[in-house]
């Protein structure tokens, strides 16, 4: 398999070259794994074995700049206008701040980063587009920028946008009210606002997903200092 994200393997298999804008998204399809002639039965029902998480190197921009990198390519295939706007703004600010620091160390004058330029966090980027599947993996990965990451680069539970992990469904009230109570980290649940899209993952990538846009976010109930229970209405 071509680790760079398509390339010769898929072109030889299907006749469509990702290097020429003809990607068929074959790496986002479900696959089975056969080991020693036996189909592996994954406990957590992982099926998207070639679908890696999305690369995010925003924390490494300064190190990359010091290493001599002068150009960053941001993947944009099949992404929304919101994704393009947020991602380019985030990396523009990161590059400017990195060069401001580097040039200050050299004693060179450099224009200050405009204060009107929005600060976009890693969580903001993940909310716009990421393939996160659980609390331990936040949907974006630094890939091999942090060293070998063969065991964490691919989670395999979903090929689609998943956004940020919020928590677990605690309980459901009267079905006629379309209300779910979610238990999760307070800092994550505090981000919720009306209109946000929510999906409930039952742990089976083939099962029909439930969710929708939030009609209202109720008042949180503190479980402890770092955990909330929040009612969500659809």
VENPE-V190422 format. One record per residue. N is the residue number from 1. PHI is phi in radians with two decimals (999 if undefined). D_LAST is the distance of its C-alpha to the last C-alpha in whole Angstrom. Layout:
BEGIN
n->N phi->PHI d_last->D_LAST
n->N phi->PHI d_last->D_LAST
END
This chain:
BEGIN
n->1 phi->999 d_last->42
n->2 phi->-1.35 d_last->42
n->3 phi->-1.31 d_last->40
n->4 phi->-1.30 d_last->40
n->5 phi->1.94 d_last->37
n->6 phi->2.21 d_last->39
n->7 phi->1.14 d_last->42
n->8 phi->-1.01 d_last->45
n->9 phi->-1.05 d_last->44
n->10 phi->-1.20 d_last->41
n->11 phi->-1.13 d_last->43
n->12 phi->-1.19 d_last->46
n->13 phi->-1.39 d_last->44
n->14 phi->-2.00 d_last->42
n->15 phi->1.39 d_last->44
n->16 phi->-2.08 d_last->41
n->17 phi->-1.67 d_last->42
n->18 phi->-1.17 d_last->39
n->19 phi->-1.31 d_last->42
n->20 phi->-2.15 d_last->42
n->21 phi->1.27 d_last->39
n->22 phi->-2.00 d_last->38
n->23 phi->-1.01 d_last->36
n->24 phi->-1.70 d_last->35
n->25 phi->1.02 d_last->32
n->26 phi->-1.12 d_last->34
n->27 phi->-1.25 d_last->33
n->28 phi->-1.69 d_last->29
n->29 phi->-1.55 d_last->30
n->30 phi->-1.35 d_last->30
n->31 phi->-2.40 d_last->34
n->32 phi->-1.81 d_last->36
n->33 phi->-1.99 d_last->38
n->34 phi->-1.87 d_last->42
n->35 phi->-2.13 d_last->44
n->36 phi->0.94 d_last->48
n->37 phi->1.43 d_last->47
n->38 phi->-2.07 d_last->44
n->39 phi->-1.24 d_last->40
n->40 phi->-1.27 d_last->38
n->41 phi->-1.74 d_last->36
n->42 phi->-1.30 d_last->33
n->43 phi->-1.11 d_last->32
n->44 phi->-1.63 d_last->28
n->45 phi->1.07 d_last->28
n->46 phi->-1.17 d_last->29
n->47 phi->-2.30 d_last->30
n->48 phi->-1.64 d_last->29
n->49 phi->-1.28 d_last->33
n->50 phi->-2.00 d_last->34
n->51 phi->-1.78 d_last->30
n->52 phi->-1.32 d_last->31
n->53 phi->-1.22 d_last->29
n->54 phi->-1.42 d_last->29
n->55 phi->-1.30 d_last->32
n->56 phi->-2.35 d_last->31
n->57 phi->-1.98 d_last->35
n->58 phi->-1.12 d_last->34
n->59 phi->-1.29 d_last->35
n->60 phi->-1.87 d_last->39
n->61 phi->-1.05 d_last->39
n->62 phi->-1.10 d_last->42
n->63 phi->-1.10 d_last->44
n->64 phi->-1.14 d_last->44
n->65 phi->-1.13 d_last->45
n->66 phi->-1.16 d_last->48
n->67 phi->-1.41 d_last->49
n->68 phi->1.82 d_last->49
n->69 phi->-1.18 d_last->46
n->70 phi->-2.00 d_last->46
n->71 phi->-2.58 d_last->43
n->72 phi->-2.03 d_last->40
n->73 phi->-1.76 d_last->38
n->74 phi->-1.84 d_last->34
n->75 phi->-1.15 d_last->33
n->76 phi->-2.36 d_last->31
n->77 phi->-1.13 d_last->31
n->78 phi->1.05 d_last->28
n->79 phi->-1.83 d_last->26
n->80 phi->-1.49 d_last->24
n->81 phi->-1.11 d_last->26
n->82 phi->-1.11 d_last->24
n->83 phi->-1.10 d_last->25
n->84 phi->-1.06 d_last->28
n->85 phi->-1.11 d_last->28
n->86 phi->-1.19 d_last->27
n->87 phi->-1.20 d_last->29
n->88 phi->-1.14 d_last->32
n->89 phi->-1.15 d_last->32
n->90 phi->-1.14 d_last->31
n->91 phi->-1.31 d_last->34
n->92 phi->-1.05 d_last->36
n->93 phi->-1.15 d_last->36
n->94 phi->-1.09 d_last->37
n->95 phi->-1.15 d_last->40
n->96 phi->-1.07 d_last->41
n->97 phi->-1.17 d_last->41
n->98 phi->-1.12 d_last->42
n->99 phi->-1.24 d_last->45
n->100 phi->-1.08 d_last->46
n->101 phi->-1.23 d_last->46
n->102 phi->-1.12 d_last->49
n->103 phi->-1.22 d_last->51
n->104 phi->-1.13 d_last->51
n->105 phi->-1.15 d_last->52
n->106 phi->-1.50 d_last->55
n->107 phi->1.39 d_last->56
n->108 phi->-1.67 d_last->54
n->109 phi->-1.47 d_last->53
n->110 phi->-2.50 d_last->49
n->111 phi->-1.05 d_last->47
n->112 phi->-1.20 d_last->44
n->113 phi->-1.17 d_last->41
n->114 phi->-0.96 d_last->39
n->115 phi->-1.19 d_last->37
n->116 phi->-1.39 d_last->35
n->117 phi->-1.28 d_last->34
n->118 phi->-1.16 d_last->30
n->119 phi->-1.60 d_last->30
n->120 phi->-1.96 d_last->28
n->121 phi->-1.54 d_last->27
n->122 phi->-1.02 d_last->27
n->123 phi->-1.14 d_last->23
n->124 phi->-1.07 d_last->23
n->125 phi->-1.13 d_last->24
n->126 phi->-1.17 d_last->22
n->127 phi->-1.22 d_last->19
n->128 phi->-1.32 d_last->20
n->129 phi->-2.83 d_last->22
n->130 phi->-2.91 d_last->23
n->131 phi->-1.92 d_last->23
n->132 phi->-1.26 d_last->22
n->133 phi->-2.21 d_last->22
n->134 phi->-2.75 d_last->22
n->135 phi->-1.20 d_last->23
n->136 phi->-1.35 d_last->27
n->137 phi->-2.13 d_last->26
n->138 phi->-1.48 d_last->24
n->139 phi->1.60 d_last->24
n->140 phi->-2.16 d_last->27
n->141 phi->-2.28 d_last->31
n->142 phi->-1.45 d_last->34
n->143 phi->1.00 d_last->36
n->144 phi->-1.57 d_last->40
n->145 phi->-1.17 d_last->40
n->146 phi->-1.73 d_last->40
n->147 phi->1.84 d_last->42
n->148 phi->-0.94 d_last->42
n->149 phi->-2.46 d_last->38
n->150 phi->-1.10 d_last->39
n->151 phi->-1.50 d_last->37
n->152 phi->-2.13 d_last->34
n->153 phi->-1.16 d_last->33
n->154 phi->-2.04 d_last->32
n->155 phi->-1.61 d_last->29
n->156 phi->1.44 d_last->29
n->157 phi->-1.64 d_last->25
n->158 phi->-2.78 d_last->23
n->159 phi->-1.72 d_last->25
n->160 phi->-1.91 d_last->22
n->161 phi->-1.09 d_last->20
n->162 phi->-2.07 d_last->18
n->163 phi->1.28 d_last->18
n->164 phi->-1.54 d_last->18
n->165 phi->-1.28 d_last->18
n->166 phi->-1.79 d_last->16
n->167 phi->2.75 d_last->17
n->168 phi->-2.02 d_last->16
n->169 phi->-1.21 d_last->14
n->170 phi->-1.46 d_last->16
n->171 phi->-2.88 d_last->15
n->172 phi->-2.10 d_last->12
n->173 phi->-1.53 d_last->12
n->174 phi->-0.84 d_last->12
n->175 phi->-1.00 d_last->11
n->176 phi->-1.19 d_last->10
n->177 phi->-1.58 d_last->8
n->178 phi->0.87 d_last->5
n->179 phi->-2.15 d_last->6
n->180 phi->-2.10 d_last->8
n->181 phi->-1.82 d_last->11
n->182 phi->-1.95 d_last->13
n->183 phi->-1.89 d_last->17
n->184 phi->-2.93 d_last->18
n->185 phi->-1.14 d_last->21
n->186 phi->-1.02 d_last->20
n->187 phi->-1.15 d_last->21
n->188 phi->-1.39 d_last->19
n->189 phi->-1.18 d_last->16
n->190 phi->-1.17 d_last->17
n->191 phi->-1.37 d_last->17
n->192 phi->-1.19 d_last->13
n->193 phi->-2.45 d_last->12
n->194 phi->-0.96 d_last->10
n->195 phi->1.64 d_last->9
n->196 phi->-1.10 d_last->10
n->197 phi->-1.56 d_last->10
n->198 phi->-2.17 d_last->9
n->199 phi->-2.23 d_last->11
n->200 phi->-1.81 d_last->12
n->201 phi->-1.73 d_last->16
n->202 phi->-1.59 d_last->18
n->203 phi->1.57 d_last->21
n->204 phi->-2.07 d_last->23
n->205 phi->-1.09 d_last->23
n->206 phi->-1.64 d_last->23
n->207 phi->-1.32 d_last->20
n->208 phi->-1.18 d_last->17
n->209 phi->-1.46 d_last->15
n->210 phi->-1.98 d_last->11
n->211 phi->2.61 d_last->8
n->212 phi->2.78 d_last->7
n->213 phi->-1.48 d_last->6
n->214 phi->-1.30 d_last->5
n->215 phi->-1.47 d_last->5
n->216 phi->-2.80 d_last->7
n->217 phi->-2.04 d_last->9
n->218 phi->-1.34 d_last->11
n->219 phi->-1.24 d_last->15
n->220 phi->-1.28 d_last->16
n->221 phi->-2.02 d_last->19
n->222 phi->-1.30 d_last->22
n->223 phi->-1.51 d_last->23
n->224 phi->-2.67 d_last->26
n->225 phi->-1.09 d_last->27
n->226 phi->-2.07 d_last->25
n->227 phi->-2.20 d_last->22
n->228 phi->-2.10 d_last->19
n->229 phi->-1.96 d_last->16
n->230 phi->-2.28 d_last->13
n->231 phi->-1.45 d_last->10
n->232 phi->-2.05 d_last->7
n->233 phi->-1.92 d_last->4
n->234 phi->-1.95 d_last->0
END
